[in-house]
Amino acid sequence: MSMTHKPAGKLRRADDIAAYLLLAPFLLFLLAFIVYPVIQNLYYSFTNYNLGRAPSWIGLRNYTRLMGDEVFQFRCARPSRSTGPRAGRAPCAR
């Protein structure tokens, strides 16, 4: 019996193309539903954004306001009951 073999270069290229085609749906999902929303939310956290208006850049002002908020500090100091009594303090508590 004679077996025909593809040259190593063509076989390797076909395997690479198949691998990329199999990875493509996962990578598109990752980009569309995880990476893009994270980057978008990070951008919006540095802006003053209201629906119907263009976002205006305010830098760290949202974060400084958040750190001065008493409700936020209280919630960080006392995690919710769903975390359990031995969960300890949240990392943002003083």
C-alpha positions in Angstrom: 0.0 0.0 0.0 1.2 3.4 -0.8 0.1 6.3 1.4 0.2 9.7 0.0 1.5 12.3 2.5 1.0 16.1 2.3 4.2 18.0 2.6 4.8 19.1 6.2 4.3 22.8 5.5 0.9 22.4 3.9 -0.3 20.1 6.7 0.9 22.5 9.4 -0.8 25.4 7.7 -4.1 23.4 7.4 -3.9 22.5 11.1 -3.3 26.2 12.0 -6.3 27.4 10.0 -8.5 24.7 11.6 -7.3 25.8 15.0 -8.1 29.4 14.4 -11.5 28.6 13.0 -12.3 26.6 16.1 -11.1 29.4 18.3 -12.9 32.2 16.5 -16.4 31.8 18.1 -14.9 31.8 21.6 -12.7 34.8 20.9 -15.6 36.7 19.4 -17.7 35.9 22.4 -14.9 36.9 24.7 -14.4 40.2 23.0 -18.1 41.1 22.6 -19.3 40.1 26.0 -16.4 40.5 28.4 -13.5 42.6 27.1 -15.5 45.3 25.4 -18.0 45.9 28.3 -15.1 46.0 30.8 -13.2 48.6 28.8 -16.4 50.6 28.1 -17.4 50.6 31.8 -13.9 51.7 32.8 -14.1 54.6 30.3 -17.5 55.6 31.6 -16.3 55.5 35.2 -14.0 58.5 34.3 -16.8 60.5 32.7 -20.0 62.2 33.5 -22.4 60.2 31.3 -26.1 60.8 30.9 -28.3 59.2 28.2 -28.9 61.5 25.4 -25.7 63.6 26.0 -22.1 62.9 25.1 -20.0 61.9 28.0 -17.8 64.6 29.5 -14.4 63.7 31.0 -14.1 64.3 34.7 -11.2 62.0 35.6 -11.1 60.6 39.2 -13.9 62.8 40.5 -16.4 59.9 40.5 -14.0 57.8 42.6 -13.2 60.6 45.1 -16.9 61.2 45.5 -17.4 57.4 46.0 -14.7 57.3 48.7 -16.4 60.1 50.6 -19.8 58.5 50.5 -20.9 57.3 54.0 -23.2 54.6 52.6 -20.3 53.1 50.5 -18.0 53.1 53.5 -20.6 51.5 55.7 -21.3 48.8 53.1 -17.6 48.1 52.7 -17.0 47.9 56.4 -20.0 45.5 56.9 -20.4 42.9 54.1 -23.9 41.7 53.4 -25.3 38.8 55.3 -25.1 36.6 52.2 -21.3 36.5 52.7 -21.6 34.8 56.0 -20.6 35.8 59.5 -17.0 34.6 59.1 -16.3 36.4 55.8 -14.4 39.2 57.5 -14.1 42.7 56.4 -14.3 43.8 52.8 -11.0 44.9 51.2 -12.1 48.5 50.8 -12.9 48.9 54.5 -10.6 51.0 56.7 
